C-alpha cells in the first residue's frame, strides 16, 4: 500500500507481510485489527425476516467480541420496482431478463448492518477502552439520524400513499416492520454492551458513571450547590392539568416524567421536566479523598442531578415517582425550490417547522409505570412498536464526553498529520509555498495522514493574501465553526478579489450553520449562490485564478471530502491539487453553470452529475466487459461510502458474468449481493471501520495492456448523488498517483487486512485473524506508519 504522493521516487509501501502482535495489559492498547476469537455462544443471530433473535451473554472472563446481531436481510421474492427512483436512461431502466429479481439487498437494512459493525467495535477488548465508549456514542448518534430521516421518511410516504416497493422487493409496510424489529434488537444489544461490558471496564479503570444510590454525602452536598447555581435557574417544570395542556416535547431531548401527589387532596398530578440540552450531560464530581484526580473520574447524569432535587422544583408537593423518556421526531426537510422565491427564507421557515415533526420513536426507562407510558404514547401519538424500553441512562451520546477524558493510555495513540513532502520538502519555520509547489507538479493529498491545515486550508489562505490572485471560487457543503476557510474567503473579498461561494444550505442537519455562514459571507461582499434549483451541490471544488506574466493560470483543488478542518482530522479523504489547464477549464465551466445561466458544457477530465457520472462510469465498466469477453484480464475496483444504484450494480453483475474481477470496498450501505453463482461469483465486497471514517471515493478500471483509469471525487453510488446532486469526479493522469490508489484499494481488499466481508446471503463476517491466530493488518495503522516513513525519507533527501 503506498502513501498518496506524487513526484517522489520514495513512495512508501505498507508491508503486506509484517504482523503487529496484539498487546495486552493496562496502558497498552492494540489497534482495531488486533482481534480475539469469539467464544461459542457469544454471538447473537437476528433474522430480519422474522425479527427474532436469541442473545447469549459472553462467557465470564473471556475476550468475547460481545453479543451483537448479525442481520440476514429478508430474501426478496418479488422483482424490484423500477419506479423506486428516477433514472434518466429509459433503456437502462429496464430490468435485464437474464438477471434475477432478488439480486438487490435492502438499503435500509444494510444501513442497520453498518451501524451494527460500529457496535461491534465497542465490544472489542483490543480497541482502547475510551474509544469503545466513543463507538457507543457514535452508534447512538447514527441511529438517531436513521430514525429522524430514513424511518420518518418511510412512514411519511406510507401515510401519504406514495411509498413503493423497494428495489429489494419488499412492500413498504414489510420493510417498516423489518426495520422496527431489527432496531429493537439492536438498541437492546447496544444498551447491554454498555451495561455489561463497557461500564464495568470503565469502573476497573477508575471511571465511574454513578447512580444516585452510589453518591456519598459529600457528593450530594456538591450536587446540591451545583443544582442551585447552574441548573435550577434554567429549568421550567410543566404541569399537566385542565389549565395546562400536555407540553410539546422537543426531538432528542431527555425528559423527566414526574408523578406528584398533592398532600391536601391526595390527587395525583403529572409534570414534565426537560433536561437542559446546553448544560453538560455528564456532571463530573470532585475527586474523593482517596482518589487520584488524574486517574479517577466520577460522573452522574444531569437528569439524575435534577431528579435528586425535584422537591425544590415542586415545593409543597410530594414527589411520588419519576421516569426518564426521550422522543425522536421526523426532522427531514421538505423545501419546494421551484415555488420558493428565496431559497434562504424558505429554508429558514422549514427549519422552524422541523421542530414540530411527528414523533417516530419513544425511548423510555425500562421501569416506567404502565399508566405513565400510556399517557405519553397517547399524547405523542406513537404506537406500541415505536416504544423502546431501555435501561438508564437513555441517550448514550453523552458517552462522547467521557471518551474525551485525558487518559491517553485508554485512547488511540496520539497522531499528528504531517505536511505533504511536496509542499514542504525541507522543514523550516515559514509556511510552505502552496502555489509554487503546485506549479512544479500535481499533488495527491490523503487526509488525515496529510495535514489539511498545511495543504488545502493553506492553499485558500495564501490565495486570499496573494495580490496577483484575481478570483477565488469554492463550493461549501459543511463547514466548521469559526472556519478558517470562511475567514480566508472574507479576507479575499475585502481585499477586492472576486469571490464566489456556492453554499449548499440544504446540507442535512447543518442547515442553520450554513445559513449563518451564508449571511456572513454576503455581508463581507462575497458572491453567494445556492447552486441549481432541484439539485444539491455536493461537489468539493476550489478554483483560484491568478495573473502571471502575459496571462492567467488556474489553480485547482478537487476533493472527496468537505472543506472542514475539524472533520479532516477524523475523515479519510483524498484531494488533488493541480494547475492542469484542462481541469482548470472544466472547473471554471462548472462554476459558471452553478452561478449563472451558462449552457451545458462538455468536460475534458471531469465527470459531473447528474449528467455524466453514472454514464461515464458505466461506459468504463462496459469497456472492461468488452475486454474480458475478448480474452483480456480486466479488474474494476470501487471504494465508496455506499453503493445502491441499480444501474451501477447491474453493470457490476454483467462484468462479473463476463469474467471481470470486481472489488468493492464500501464503508456503509451495500445493495449489491456478491458471490452468487452465475451472477456475481467474481465480485467481492469488504468493509473497513476503525479510528478514521473511511470517506474517500475511488473508481479504478484496469484492462490488460493499458494504463489503469482512475477517478476520485465526491459521488457515492446512490440515486441522490447520481440524479439529484451536482457531483464531480476527476481523472488522474500521473502514473505514480494512479499506482498509489491502485495499491491503496488493493490493500483494503487484501485477505491479510482486518475487515468485514459480505456474503451472498447479505451477512457481514468479521475477518480479523489469520489462520495461525495472529491479528490481521490494521489498514489505518499501517497507513500511519507508511506516511511516517515517507516523511523521514523526505528529510534525509
Secondary structure, DSSP 4 states (H G I P E B T S, - for coil): -B-S--S-S---B--SS-------STT-PPPTT---PPPTT--EEEETTTTEEEEPPPPTT-----S---EEPPPP-S---GGGS--S-HHHHSPPTTS-TT-B--HHHHHHHHHHHHHHHHH-TTS-HHHHHHHHHHHHHHHHHIIIIIIHHHHHHHHHT-----TTS--HHHHHHHHHHHHHHHHHHHHHHIIIIIHHHHHHTTEEE--GGG--HHHHHHHHHHIIIIIGGG---EEEBTTBPPPP--TT-EEEEEEEEETTT--EEEEEEEPPTTS-SEEEEPPPTTS-TTT-EEEEEHHHHHHTTHHHHTTTEEEEEEEEEEEEE-------GGG-S-HHHHHHHHHHHHTTPPEEEEEEETT--HHHHHHHHHHHT--GGGEEEEPSSP-GGGHHHHHTSS-GGGSPPP---B--TTT-SS--SSPP-HHHHHHH--EEEEETTB-STTTHHHHHHHHHH-TTEEEEEEEESS--TT-HHHHHHHHHHHTT-EEEEEE-TTSTT-HHHHHHHHHHHHHTT-EEE---TT-EE--EEEEEEEEETTEEEEEEEEESS-S-TTGGGTEEEEEEEE--HHHHHHHHHHHHHHHS-PPP---SSEEEETTSHHHHHHHHHHHHHHHHHTT--EEEEEEES-B--HHHHHHHHHHHHHT-EEEEEESS-B-B--S-TTTTTTEEEEE--SSSEE--EEEEEEETTSPPEEEEES--BSHHHHHSEEEEEEE---HHHHHHHHHHHHHHH-TTB-EEEE-TTS-EEEE-B-TTSPBPB-HHHHHHHHHHHHHHHHHH-
